Amino acid sequence: MTQPDVLIVGAGLAGLACARHLDHRGHSFVLLDAADAVGGRVRTDEVDGFLLDRGFQVLLTAYPEAQALLDYDLLGLRSFYDGVLVYVGGRLHRVADPIRRPLAAAATLLAPVGTLEDKLRVARLRAALLRGSLTDLFDREETTTLDALRRRWGFSDRMIDRFFRPFFGGIFFDRDLTASSRMFEFVFRMFAEGRAALPAGGMEAIPRQLAAPLPPEAIRLNTRVRHVEPGRVTLDDGTTLEAPAVVVATEAPAAAALLGERAAIRPTAYRSTTCLYFSAETPPVPEGVLILDGEGTGPVNNVSVLTNVAPTYGPVGRALVSAVVLGDPADDDETLERAVRRQLLLWFGPAVQTWAHLRTYRIRYALPEQAPPFLTPPERPVRLGDGLYVCGDHRATASIHGALRSGRHAGEAVALDLAPVPG
């Protein structure tokens, strides 16, 4: 095999974004991944005619990097309802975006999810975060999300407990809201500027689209890397590959193990999530809306009927229900499933007992830990020196946007360093 210009370890979103930039610049590369398909954590399985994403995931259409790299029309995006249903006091209450769903304004104002002043504060928060550039947003003082909600934005504990904890806790897998305020404000802005959506073919359609223009021979799957050093990668079978540049585009713990003392990879701590999928004869709600546990009784944090959002996620006549449990519970799968059903019986009634359990996913490394100072600075260097580079969502915002952006930055750095020096 001819020696490539670059070896990229990891074919998740960051590695694919790096490869796309290098390919565009005319540099040869080999993309290595231990899995049987590209995508990293963004994978989808087909089970009994249903599309099951490996953990509940959505694409925020306002992500600048996604807009630059992805063809949304080809993905066939389908959007969630602009609002949520919150389970409080024995029933579901609607809290909708008043700009996009003005007819739901009365229900939103009357919902026992915070005070009237809290709901006015949401409008002020929205306006404030839409002003200025993203750089301005990341220049704000970094604290925890909880501290920002209380001190900076003035929300009551009831609004925080019944809305922000289940909604943003479900995004960060952190109901305590210890994640960076910069991350919270960035994600809030993305929701305000765009929609939460699912590709018709499942979330794995995103990495498949990213990989489609790349040379097939440059992608080597089922290939585990054991060791990385300047100019060389050693595979599990002892084979060595060489290239002037090596990019490590894996999750943070794997990057730390591969790079060792050459790079202070942080954070290596992470957040976990568990997702249970059920097949139902009738959807428990008629809309493609996120349903939140506003009481915090658990184990379920949020539920959605994915076939109401994207009908392609299931066979005709069946509904696909996802139930998200934060963390990795100690209970075995059967015990956890029973606990989830007991909770959802209160929400949706006895039909829950007829749902067929499809699969439970325990995603141990779902996101890097995002507590401050995670985004100070907002982005970490991708260039390590000696021809080594690192990228991933642990180097920027822990999101699809962050992974794509970090991968692009790594590709740009490699291309610049490989460019011939003018003589």
C-alpha positions, 0 to 999 in steps of 0.5 A: 500500500502506498504511504498516505499523507495522513492516518486518521484513527476513528471514523466518527463525526470528527474523523469523517469531517477531518477526512472530508477536508483533507480529501477536498484539499487533495491529501491522501489518507487512511481512515481506521476504525474498530467498528463495522461501520462509520459513525462512532456514537451515531449509529442506527440498528434495524430491528423488526422493521424499526430504526433504533438509534443507539441512544436517543439523538437528534440533529439541531438544524441550526448547527453551523457545521452541519449546515456547511457539510450536510445536505438536509434535503437528502437526509429527509429531515423530519422535525419535532414539535416546537415545544414539550409536554411536561408530566406534573400533578398526574397529567401532561401539560403543554409548554410550547414555543410562543413564536412558532406555536402562538395558538398554544400560548394560553396552554403554555401560560397556564401550565403549572411549570414555573410562574408567569414571570418565568415564562416571560423570562424565557422570552427575554432569555431567547432574545438575549441569546439570539443577539450578537455572534456565537463568539459573543456568547462564548465570551460570557462568564462560564459557570454551571447551567444551574447557577446561570439559570438562577443567578444570571437569568433569574428563574424560579426553582419550580421552573428549573425543576419542572422544565430545565432539569428534564429538558436540558438534563436530557440533552447533557445527561445531567439532571443536576445541571452542572454542565457549562453555562456556555454549553447551555446558552449555545444549545438554547440558541440553536433551538431558537434558530432552528429545529430538532430533527431526525433523518428519515433513515435514522441518525446513522444517515448523517455519517453515511452521507459524510463518508459517501464522497470519500474514496472507499479504499481509504476507509478501513473498518474492523481495524483496531489501533493499539498504539499511536506515535509520531508518524506511525500507528500500530494495529492490534495485530501488530501491523504498523502503518506510517504517514507524515501526519496522524490524527486521533479522532476518538472519544476522550478516554481512547484518545488519552490511552492512545496518546499517553503523556504526549497530550493532556486529554481532558476531560476523560470523565463522561456521562452515560445514558440508557435508552429503551425502545418499545413497539406500540399498536397505538401511539400514546400521544398523537404528536412528535413531541418530547415528553418530560418528567417534570416531577423527577420521580424517574427512572424515565427522564423523557419519552418520545414517539419517534414514528410521529416525528419520522414515520420511516422509523417504523413499519406501517401500523406500529409506533416506536416509543423511546424512553430515556433513563439518565446514567447507567442504572445498576438494575439489570435490563429486565428490572429496569424495564419493569420500573420504566413500565410502572412509571409510564403506566401513570403517564399513558395508562394500561396500554403501556403493558401491551407494548413490546420491548424491542431493545435496551441500549446502555451508552456508557460513554455518551458525552464528555463531562461538561462541567466548568471549565469544559469550555474555558477556552471554548475550543482546545488545540488540535495540533499536538506537535511532531505530526500528531493531531487530536479532534473530537467533541471533547475539544469543543462543544460536546455536540454534533456541531462540536465534533464536526468543527473539531474535525474540520480544524484538525483537517485544516491544521494538517493541510497547512502543515503538509503544504510545501514550504515556498522555496 
